[in-house]
């Protein structure tokens, strides 16, 4: 039903195991759809820390209503003969109230703290919920158990206690999938926005400096960007929001820090996002103007987005970030391929900001500012190491030697970057 989506499943036995799967899932997918509020609760901190796109299939009134209807029809038991566990008993009461059912359930156990994700993580004691249903059944108070926790359902089955795992409505799942796809499409739209960076030193001594212009042109290759040769006060760099955000964690330590060191001055930086060049230029100028409100004792960067919302100063507190890569997966791959971790990281960044599309050694050469021979050597080692796959070739401008095209293999997509 969703032909544009590739689904990859990550299965667990106990809800708290979710946190062990998230890192791998985040590397392989664009969005994680948790099967419910429980796994999302246990994975929330990692999702938040790693800035992973994630949603979960909600527990709603339709789930409760369908479950009760199914039991009533199949088991012929009243609501007071059922022991029930669910995230929030108010959802059950709401269903009964709106269905004009006066009879109230007597044996209900809930866990509303599952929605309080900002607090300390609690343990969902499976044994406690199993015991709850088991006691009610053993004492003859209930004849059937309805549970919202799959691990509880499995244990009740093992104990031969009549039970039902709550119905998961197709409608609710479809709504969640549609929401997830819409979020990703919105993200792709945002990533394709124009981004303009306005940059100048506080004294404006570098506005006609060829050395500074050359420095910016080198930086622009890393950002898949172009430096304007028309505007020099301030200098303007044109790129996309997606390309800029791919380097967000490195902008201070690898770019701003290097500029300060090389030119022995501080800078004002304005970043603007927009759906047109004119809009992005305007927002960039507004952001640059706002930097004047801060003391000129350090480099200050501000941003104005497509909705004209101001953010800044940016990159505060990042001054102590070290210029080295300690990611084990990159280091391991570097040893395996006999390449430097820096080059592997740069190639992975190049592939990421180009959304994993096919590329040639010539494109890699331009991005890395290296020789064609070096680019081809990198590609050869990555291909032989199972990180790249050759998928065909292109004929540039209909003449000349055809160029081989490569796409990243799963092995290379999965490595992480600090």
N, C-alpha and C positions, 0 to 999 in steps of 0.2 A: 504493500500500500504506500510505501515511501521509497520509490526507486532511486531517489537521489542520495539516500542515506545508506552507509555501511554500518551494520551493527556488530559490535564486539562485546561478548559477555564476560563478566568477571564474577565468579561464583564464590560464595563463602558458606560455611556451616553455621557459624555463630555471628550475630550482628557486629560485635566489637572487632571482628576480623576485617571489617571494611577498610579501616585505616591502613592496613597492610597492602591493600590493592590499589589505593588511589594514585600513588606515584607512578606506577606502571600504566594505569588507565589514563592518567593525564598526559603521558608521553604519546600514547597511541591514538588518542581521540581528540576531537574538537570540543566535545561537551560530554559530561558524565550525567546520565539519567539514573538516579538512585531509585530502587524499586519501592521505597517508602520512606517515611519520616525517621524510622529507626536507623537504617544504615546511613542516612544523611546526617543524623545526629552524631554518630561516631566518626564520620569522615569530615565534619564541618571545619574543624581546626586546620586540617591539612588543605582542604579546598581553599580556605581563606588565606592561609600562609603562602600557598603556591599560585594564588590568583587563577584558579582553574574555573572554567565555565561549568556550572553544575546546577541542576534542578532535581526535584524528586516528585514521584507520583504521590499526590496528596491522599490522605485518609479523609473521606468526605461522608456526608449523610447518605449519598446513594449507596456507598459500600455497606453501611449499616442496614439500610432498608432492604436491599437485595438479599443480604445474609439472613435477616430475620424471616423474610418471605420464603426463602428456600427451605429453612428449617421447619417453619410452620407447615409448609406443604408436604415435605418429605417425612418428617419425624412425628408430626401430630403432637407436638408438645406446646404448652403455654409458655409465655415469656418468663414466668416465675419458676419454671422448671429448667431454666438455662443459666449456667454460669458464664459470665461474659467478661473478657478483658479487651480493652481498647485504649488508645492514647488519651482520649478525653471523654468522660462519661456524659458531658453536656451535649455532645453530638447525638448520643443515643436518646437523651431526653427530648431533644429538639425533634427528632424523627417521630417519637411517640406523640408528642404534643401536636405536631402538624398533621399526624394521621388520626388524631382524635381518639387515641387509645388511652383509656383511663388507667388501665392496669400498669403498675410500675414494677420494673425488675428489682429483685431483692439482692441478687448476688453479682455484683459488678466490682471489678478491680481495674483502675486506670493508672496511667503514668504520664500526667500532663507535663512533667518536667522535660519531656522529650522536645518540647518547643522552646525551651529556654537555653538556646545554644551558646549564649555569651557567658554563661556561668560555668563553674567547674563541671567537668564531665562526670556523670554518675554511671554506675554499672546497672544494666538491665538484668536483674537476677532471674534467669530462666527458671531455675529450680523453685523459686518463690512462687512464680505464676503457675507452674505445674502443680505444686502442692495445693494452691488455692483451689484449682479445679478438682483435683483428686479428693480433697477433703469434702467438698460439697457433694461430690458423687458418692463417696464412701458413706457419708452420713445420711444418704437418701434424700437430701434436700433438693438435688437436681438430677435430671436424667440425661442431660446433654451439655456439652461445653462448646462455646463459640470463642475462638481466639484470633487475635490480630497478629500474633507472633508465630512465624513459621516454625521456629525451633521448639516452641511449646506444643504446637500441633503434632510435630513428629514424635515428641516424647509421649504425648497423650495416646497417640496411636499405638506406640509400643506397649503402653500399659493397658491397652484394650478398653480405654474409656471412650464412649461414643462422643465424637467431636466433629467440628467443622472449622476449616480455615476460612476466614472471611472472604466473601466473593470479591474478586477484583474486577470491577466493571470495565468492559472494553472501552466504553465511552470515556472514562477517566484516563485510561492509558493513552487513548488517541489524542485527547486534549493536551496531555503532557508532552507527547511527541511533537505535536503541532507547535506548542509553545517553544520547545527546544529548538526546532528548525527555524522558527521565526527569530529567536534570539541570535542564532548563528548568522542568518541572513542580514540582520541589523548590524552585527559585528563586522561582517564583510563590507557592508556599505560604509561603515565608519572608517574602516581601514583604508578604503580607497579615496577618502577625502584628501584634498590638497592640504599640505602643511608647508608653511613659509616660516623660515627662521630669520629674524632680523638680528644682526650682531654688530656691535661696535665697542671699542675700548672707551673708557671714561674720558680720556683726554682727547680722543678722536685723532690721535697721531698716526694711526695705522690705516686711515681711510684710503690712502693712495700708495700703500706699501705693497710692492710686488711679492715680497716674502710672505706677508699675511694672506694675500690672495692665493698664492700657491699652496699655503697650508690649508686654506678652506677648500680648495679644489681636491686636495688629497682626502680630506675628511668626507667630502661629498660623495666620493666613490664608495665609501663604506656605507653611506646612507642611501645609496641608489638615487642620488640627488644631483642637482645642477646648481652651480653658483652663477648668479647674475653678473654679467660684465658691464651692465648698463648702470646699475645702482651700486655706488661704493660708499655711501654715507646715509644710512648704514649698509653693510653688505647683506645681500639677500640670498638665502639658500632655499631652493624649491625641492620638495620631496612629497611623500605621502604619509599620512598618519600611521598606517600600518608599519611602514619602514622605520619611521622615527621611534615608535613604541617598541619595536623589536630591539632597539639599542638603549632603551630608557635607563636600565641599570648601569650602563657603561658611559653615559654621556658625561658624567662628572669626572670619573677617574681617568678615562681614556681620551677624552676630548678637551673638556674645560681645563682639567688639571694640566694637560700638555700645553695648552695655549698660554696659560698663566706662566708656566715655567719657561717656555720658549721666548715669549715676548715681554716678560717681566712687567705685567700690568694686569688689571682686573677688567672685566667686561660686563656689558649690559646685553641681555639676550631676551628677545621677545619671540614667542612661538604662537602662531595663529593657525587654526583649523578652519576649513570652509569647503563648501561644495563647488565653489568656483575659485579661480586664481585671484580675482579681485576681492572676493570675500575673505580669503585667507590672508592676503596682503594687508587688508584693512585691520583684521584682528591681530596680526603680528605687530603692526604699528602701535595699536592700542596697548598691547602687552609690553612693548619696549618702552612706551611712555610711562607706564606704571612703575617700571624699575627705578625711575627717578625719585620715588618716594622712600627709597631705602638708602642707608649710609653707604658711601662709596669705598668701603673698606674690604670688600670681597666681590667676587662675581655674583651677579644676581640674574636669575632667569624667571620670567613670568609667562603665563600661557592664557590665551583667550580662545575658547572653543567655538564650535559652530553655533551655539546658542548664546554667544556673547557672555559666557560665564568666565570670570577671571579666577585663575589659580596661581598661587605663588606666595613667596619665592619657592621655586622648585629645587629639588636635590639637596634640601637642607639636611645636615647631619650625615651626608655621604662622603665627607672629606677623608674619612679614615679607611675607605674601601681600598684594599690592596690590589695592585696590578698583577695578579697572578690567578691562575685557574687551578682550583683544587678538586674539581669534579672528578671522581674516581672513574666514571665511565669513559670520559675523554682521555684521561691519563692512560687507562688500560688500552684503549684503542690506539693511542699514540705509540705505545710500546709494541703493540702487535703489528702495526703497519710501518714502524720505523719512521714516523713523521713527528713533527713538533706538535704539541698540544695546541699551541697558538694557531697554527695553520688549520688544524682540524676544526677548531672552534670557529675560525673565520669562514671556512667553507660551509660549515653547518649554518652559520648566520646567513650567508648568501642564499642558501637553499631555502631557509625558513622565510625570509622576507620576500622571496619570490614564490611563496605558497607551494613549494615542492614541485614546481613545474619542470619540464624538460629543459636542459641547458647544454651549452657547448663549452669546450675548453676556452674558446675565445672570450666568452662572456665572463668566465671565471678569471681569466687573465686580466681583463679590464677592472673587475671588482677588486682583485687583490693587488693590483699595481705590480704584477710580477711579469716575468718573461713568458712567452708562449710555451717554451720548453718546460719551464717550471710548472705551469698550469697543467700541461699534458702529463707530466710526471705525477702530479698530485692525483689527477683523474685515474691514471693507470694503477696506482697503488690502491686507491679506494675501490676500484672495480675488482682488482684481484683479491682484495680483502673482503669482498661481499657487501660493500657499502653502497656501491652504485651499480645500476644495471644499464647497459646500452640498449636503447629502444629503437634506434633508427638513425637517420641522417637528414641534414637539410642542405639545400643548395643556395648559398647566399647570392642574392640578386641575380639568380639564374645563370651564374657563371662561376668559374673557379672551382677549386677542389671542394667536394662535399665535406661537411663537418659532421662528426659523430654527435649524437644527442644522448644525454644520460638523465636518468631519474634516480632519486635516492631509494635504496632498498630499505625494508623495515628495520634492519639492523642499525642503519644510520639515522633513521627518523627517531629512534627511541633514545638516543643519547641526550643527556641534559646539558644545560649550560648554567654556569653561575652568573 
